[in-house]
Amino acid sequence: MRQPSPPLALGIIGAGIMGERMLNAVLGQDEGPVRIAALWDPDPAARARIAARSPTCRS
């Protein structure tokens, strides 16, 4: 019997329009095959906003 694969760890560079869309898509899933491993943005306010929504996400 085949073991389930661990979730794919996704890193997002940039918390702009596309970064926010990708984050929303992953956070909207119930224990899906993808998890947010890290997100980086040069703006500290953007990183803080993301950290507040996804506390397990490193920034």
N, CA, C and O of each residue as an XYZ file, in Angstrom:
236
protein
N       0.825     -1.164      0.000
C       0.000      0.000      0.000
C       0.883      1.245      0.000
O       1.876      1.307      0.724
N       0.529      2.212     -0.792
C       1.345      3.412     -0.952
C       1.096      4.406      0.183
O      -0.048      4.682      0.543
N       2.185      4.937      0.737
C       2.107      5.942      1.790
C       1.726      7.289      1.182
O       2.174      7.605      0.079
N       0.907      8.097      1.874
C       0.601      9.427      1.354
C       1.850     10.299      1.367
O       2.681     10.199      2.270
N       1.970     11.143      0.371
C       3.121     12.047      0.272
C       2.960     13.192      1.256
O       1.844     13.635      1.530
N       4.085     13.669      1.789
C       3.991     14.851      2.647
C       3.616     16.067      1.794
O       3.836     16.058      0.583
N       3.055     17.104      2.406
C       2.665     18.279      1.629
C       3.876     18.941      0.973
O       4.979     18.935      1.520
N       3.648     19.501     -0.190
C       4.667     20.262     -0.895
C       4.893     21.558     -0.136
O       3.934     22.262      0.177
N       6.138     21.885      0.165
C       6.477     23.115      0.880
C       6.672     24.231     -0.142
O       7.573     24.162     -0.978
N       5.832     25.251     -0.074
C       5.853     26.354     -1.027
C       6.447     27.588     -0.387
O       6.059     27.965      0.719
N       7.383     28.219     -1.069
C       7.939     29.498     -0.649
C       7.444     30.569     -1.607
O       7.479     30.376     -2.823
N       6.989     31.680     -1.081
C       6.474     32.771     -1.901
C       7.388     33.973     -1.729
O       7.684     34.384     -0.607
N       7.830     34.530     -2.839
C       8.644     35.739     -2.818
C       7.759     36.882     -3.282
O       7.369     36.951     -4.447
N       7.452     37.769     -2.365
C       6.623     38.928     -2.668
C       5.213     38.755     -2.145
O       4.557     37.749     -2.413
N       4.750     39.749     -1.395
C       3.405     39.705     -0.826
C       2.496     40.691     -1.550
O       1.588     41.268     -0.953
N       2.750     40.874     -2.832
C       1.901     41.743     -3.643
C       0.660     41.010     -4.101
O       0.206     40.073     -3.444
N       0.117     41.427     -5.211
C      -1.135     40.861     -5.716
C      -1.027     39.349     -5.915
O      -1.865     38.606     -5.405
N      -0.030     38.887     -6.634
C       0.077     37.449     -6.903
C       0.458     36.660     -5.663
O      -0.056     35.564     -5.443
N       1.356     37.207     -4.850
C       1.728     36.518     -3.614
C       0.537     36.335     -2.696
O       0.359     35.268     -2.108
N      -0.288     37.378     -2.568
C      -1.494     37.289     -1.740
C      -2.468     36.257     -2.317
O      -3.093     35.506     -1.568
N      -2.596     36.221     -3.633
C      -3.501     35.246     -4.257
C      -3.033     33.818     -4.002
O      -3.839     32.942     -3.692
N      -1.730     33.587     -4.134
C      -1.206     32.243     -3.875
C      -1.413     31.858     -2.417
O      -1.809     30.733     -2.112
N      -1.143     32.794     -1.529
C      -1.329     32.523     -0.110
C      -2.789     32.203      0.192
O      -3.073     31.238      0.901
N      -3.708     32.988     -0.330
C      -5.137     32.745     -0.109
C      -5.567     31.383     -0.638
O      -6.368     30.691     -0.011
N      -5.030     31.002     -1.798
C      -5.393     29.706     -2.383
C      -4.946     28.560     -1.481
O      -5.688     27.597     -1.288
N      -3.749     28.658     -0.932
C      -3.247     27.586     -0.067
C      -3.972     27.591      1.273
O      -4.352     26.530      1.768
N      -4.172     28.768      1.871
C      -4.836     28.844      3.170
C      -6.303     28.447      3.083
O      -6.900     28.062      4.089
N      -6.891     28.537      1.895
C      -8.284     28.169      1.718
C      -8.514     26.674      1.605
O      -9.661     26.231      1.550
N      -7.449     25.889      1.569
C      -7.556     24.435      1.458
C      -7.555     23.792      2.844
O      -6.919     24.297      3.770
N      -8.269     22.682      2.979
C      -8.242     21.906      4.215
C      -7.135     20.865      4.119
O      -7.263     19.874      3.400
N      -6.041     21.098      4.853
C      -4.952     20.126      4.872
C      -4.633     19.602      3.479
O      -4.573     18.392      3.256
N      -4.432     20.508      2.561
C      -4.185     20.145      1.175
C      -2.786     19.630      0.932
O      -2.009     19.460      1.871
N      -2.464     19.382     -0.317
C      -1.157     18.836     -0.672
C      -0.052     19.894     -0.673
O       1.102     19.580     -0.964
N      -0.396     21.151     -0.348
C       0.593     22.235     -0.357
C       0.512     22.982      0.970
O      -0.575     23.217      1.499
N       1.674     23.349      1.497
C       1.717     24.189      2.691
C       2.667     25.353      2.418
O       3.602     25.223      1.628
N       2.428     26.476      3.066
C       3.316     27.628      2.940
C       4.480     27.425      3.898
O       4.288     27.383      5.113
N       5.683     27.299      3.358
C       6.867     27.112      4.188
C       7.454     28.459      4.586
O       7.910     28.633      5.716
N       7.441     29.418      3.653
C       8.014     30.731      3.927
C       7.483     31.740      2.926
O       7.091     31.400      1.810
N       7.483     32.988      3.360
C       7.116     34.090      2.481
C       8.048     35.235      2.781
O       8.326     35.523      3.945
N       8.539     35.897      1.738
C       9.431     37.029      1.932
C       8.931     38.207      1.118
O       8.444     38.045     -0.001
N       9.057     39.375      1.685
C       8.746     40.629      1.008
C       9.665     41.681      1.616
O       9.942     41.624      2.814
N      10.148     42.645      0.822
C      11.040     43.660      1.384
C      10.338     44.600      2.364
O      11.005     45.272      3.150
N       9.028     44.657      2.331
C       8.266     45.560      3.196
C       7.948     44.870      4.525
O       7.225     43.874      4.536
N       8.470     45.377      5.639
C       8.190     44.755      6.934
C       6.692     44.712      7.269
O       6.230     43.771      7.915
N       5.948     45.710      6.839
C       4.501     45.717      7.105
C       3.813     44.565      6.377
O       2.905     43.943      6.929
N       4.231     44.274      5.151
C       3.652     43.150      4.396
C       3.991     41.833      5.083
O       3.137     40.952      5.188
N       5.233     41.690      5.552
C       5.618     40.458      6.249
C       4.807     40.290      7.532
O       4.389     39.178      7.855
N       4.582     41.371      8.261
C       3.801     41.301      9.499
C       2.348     40.932      9.201
O       1.736     40.163      9.943
N       1.800     41.477      8.121
C       0.417     41.162      7.741
C       0.280     39.671      7.421
O      -0.696     39.040      7.827
N       1.234     39.116      6.710
C       1.200     37.699      6.364
C       1.391     36.846      7.615
O       0.703     35.839      7.781
N       2.310     37.232      8.492
C       2.559     36.465      9.713
C       1.309     36.417     10.587
O       1.057     35.412     11.251
N       0.532     37.484     10.590
C      -0.695     37.503     11.384
C      -1.729     36.518     10.839
O      -2.517     35.961     11.603
N      -1.730     36.302      9.534
C      -2.691     35.379      8.906
C      -2.211     33.948      8.928
O      -3.020     33.022      8.977
N      -0.923     33.757      8.892
C      -0.363     32.400      8.820
C       0.824     32.302      9.785
O       1.974     32.435      9.365
N       0.553     32.073     11.068
C       1.616     32.097     12.071
C       2.715     31.038     11.860
O       3.828     31.209     12.357
N       2.424     29.971     11.146
C       3.446     28.935     10.932
C       4.357     29.275      9.760
O       5.360     28.597      9.538
N       4.020     30.306      9.020
C       4.801     30.701      7.852
C       5.997     31.537      8.301
O       5.834     32.537      9.000
N       7.187     31.131      7.901
C       8.387     31.916      8.220
C       8.482     33.085      7.246
O       8.132     32.959      6.073
N       8.953     34.210      7.742
C       9.148     35.363      6.855
C      10.489     36.004      7.118
O      10.840     36.991      6.472
